[in-house]
Amino acid sequence: MPASAAPAPNAPKLVIAIAIDQFSADLFAEYRSQFTGGFARLASGGVFPAGYQSHAATETCPGHSTILTGMRPAHTGIIANTWFDQSVARAGKAVYCAEDETRTAAVPGDYVASVAHLKVPTLGERVKAAWPTSRNVAVSGKDRAALMMGGHRIDEVYWWKGKGFVTLEGATPTPPVIEQNAAITAVLASGAPGLDLPESCAAHDHAITAGAVTVGTGRFALEPGNGNGFRVSPRLDRAVLELATRLVDADKLGRGPTPDVLAISLSATDYIGHGYGTQGAEMCIQLHQIDAALGSFFAGLDARGIDYGVVLTADHGGFDLPERQREQAAPQAQRADAALLPKALSERVGAGLGLDPAGLFLAEGPSGDVWVRTNLTADQKAAAIAAARADLLARPQVAAVFSAAELAATPMPGGSPETWTLIQRARASYYAPVSGDFVTLLKRGVMAMPVPAPGYVATHGSPWDYDRRVPMLFWRKGMTPFEQASPVETVDIAPSLAAWIGLKLPADTFDGRCLDLDAGPGTTCGAGQ
């Protein structure tokens, strides 16, 4: 698009994309009637309650990579939070999705945060390419979220680390970040009492034991100096939104001649989901708190007179801890057998084939991508994959095992995502240069976490709809409210926002399609969108 082409005459001056980490469609439906703040406002716009992160690897990095690129992980190159590259020049072969593994961090044991692995541009980058006066800004509780939504060409990007917000190596924090960190330091110095339990949360206030951990009745009391306690609480999301407001003011977002893009990812729902599950008092408090924080954020934008449009979605859904699920009419919920872990699989297959079991298979856990040790001959590798497949498929918790060759031969899926087969879901996550030699998918209701631990009792990452299905909410002042129950995808967000502001792009730019947000005889999807 030539730089001289103007935005649509009625384009919002500020496009805000909000991702709530682990905010499933199930949670939105469960709490929707209780929302009175920001969620209630968004629910008065264009509501798509059945949005899909349609791929199988329902993790934070892949999910965020779809939202503002309009591309599935097979094209963004972000197949997981972590993958294995046995060619990297370091002892540990795990590669984090938001690092530059070719650089050495200033602090030993740390990594250099980077968006280098993202293979396609974000909406903010495309907007800046068309209109250089536009600003592209991102802020989050996680580096991988901010970087995957912001992209390579970004004006400012910040995320939480330790006890405050940081930015890319070599970049200097601006006054808004310094001010926000000072406010956080003051809270951490004094600590804070627990948060009130809303009356509607009483039914969730029930203790449940998972292994050696008991959860369900937490209130998020903050001990002085406890940065982790601040992070795993609603306070983190409020701080992210406060920083976003400071950046709106300092960067004059929404006040320039062309639209600006502000990406916000709120991470506490995910931290709380992992640490406490999705059905306890902790999650109930969190959702009421984030509803209020979003309400305050939007009210602040209103008071500033900014013409803004918003989309809110999630990077993936979530599944409550099996111990509580079994108390609530889901007797099939269970934890993955430790025999599915890569070390145990390596020992069994290695013994059967006469191969050294040490590092025979590399993987993050009992499900997802698996890499075979690279020093095997072609025949040994084929035998190892075949033996692993037979071993895994004989186990009652495994739904499917697909080789890289099978995934590569599978056409990229299309059509309604709730009808996709397992191999189609896995295909949408497959990117040949970094994906594993095979992928293991567990059966519905099997959590890929054999043993719960403090701070980590539940997880996501499955190919099932409780992890794939997320809300997609669009709002702008004056838009006609509507609700569309038919399934859509998060890759539809970027083309829809591009059309909203009049950014015309070639038809094959996105994996997704433009969603008409007009709710009348007109359309927000112009020709070429």
Secondary structure, DSSP 8 states (H G I E B T S, - for coil): --TT----TT--SEEEEEEETT--HHHHHHHGGG--SHHHHHTTSEEEEEEE--SS--SHHHHHHHHTT---HHHHS--SSEEE-TTSSSS--EEETTB-TTS--SSTT---B--TT--S--HHHHHHHH-TT--EEEEESSHHHHHHHH-SS-SEEEEEETTEEE--TT----HHHHHHHHHHHHHHHH-B------GGGGGG---EEETTEEES-----B-TT-HHHHHTSHHHHHHHHHHHHHHHHHTTTT-SSS-EEEEEEE-HHHHHHHHH-SSSHHHHHHHHHHHHHHHHHHHHHHHTT--EEEEEE-S------HHHHGGGT-TT-EE--GGGSHHHHHHHHHHHHT---TTSEE-SSSSEEEEE-TTS-HHHHHHHHHHHHHHHHTSTTEEEEEEHHHHHHS----S-GGG--HHHHHHTT--TTTS-SEEEEE-TTEES-SS-BTTBS-----SSHHHHEEEEEEEETT---EE--S-EEGGGHHHHHHHHHT----TTS-SS-------SSS-S--TT-
